[in-house]
């Protein structure tokens, strides 16, 4: 069966996000002063062939741990849907 994994990877909250700080500064320069903080991450979609949603999530989790996210600097969330 085919599944789609959507993975959101973000810098850990405890760490400085230089890209986010740069964008936040630009927002202020553009008079978008209501925006106080920006965090920039990445969104990844995987199309997985698996026998169940739990197996698809296990595969996506393994991909995150081995390649897609750096656990020292990033956190991630996985969402699985059929498709």
N, C-alpha and C positions, 0 to 999 in steps of 0.2 A: 504494500500500500504506500502511497505517496503522502509525505507530510512536508509542511513548510515550517522551518524554525526561524523565528525573528529574534535576533540577539541585539540588545542594546549594551554597549560597552561605554563606561564613563570613568573618568579619573576618580580615584578615591577622594572622598570629601576632605580628608586630612591633608591632602597634597595641593600645592599650588597648581593652578591651571593657567599657564601663560597665554595660551590661545584665547581662553575665555576672558582673561583680564584685558587683553588687547582689544577684543571685540567690545567689552563693556566700556572701555575708554572711548572707543569710536562712537558708541551709542550716545555717550554724554556729549561728545563733540557735535553730534547731529541733533542736539536738543531733545533726545529721547531720555530725559532725566528720570523718568519713572522706573526705568530698568536699572536695578541696583546690582545684579550679579548675573554672570553668564558662565555656564559650564559647557564645554564642547566635548562631545564624544563621537562615537561612530555607531551606525546601524548596519547589521549584516543579516542577509537572508540566505538560508541554506535550504535546498530542496533535497529531501532525504527519503530513500526507499527503506522502509522498516515494517516489521510485522505488527507494531503497535505504537501508540503515541508515547508510551513510556520508554520504549526502545529508541524511538526517534530523539527523545529528550536526552537519553543517556549518550547517544552518538554526538549530539550537539554539545553536551557538557564536556565530553572528551575533546572535541575540536577546540572548545574555548580554553580548556586547561593546557592543551599541547601547543596551540598556535594562535588563536584569535585574541586572547587577552593576556596581559601580563599581570598576574595576581599581586605582585609587589606594588604596582601603581594603579591598577584598574579593577573595577568591579563589573559584573555583567548580570543581565537578566535574560532568561530564555522563555519564549512563548512558542508553543507548538499548536499548529492547526492542520486540519486535513487539506490536502491540495497538492 
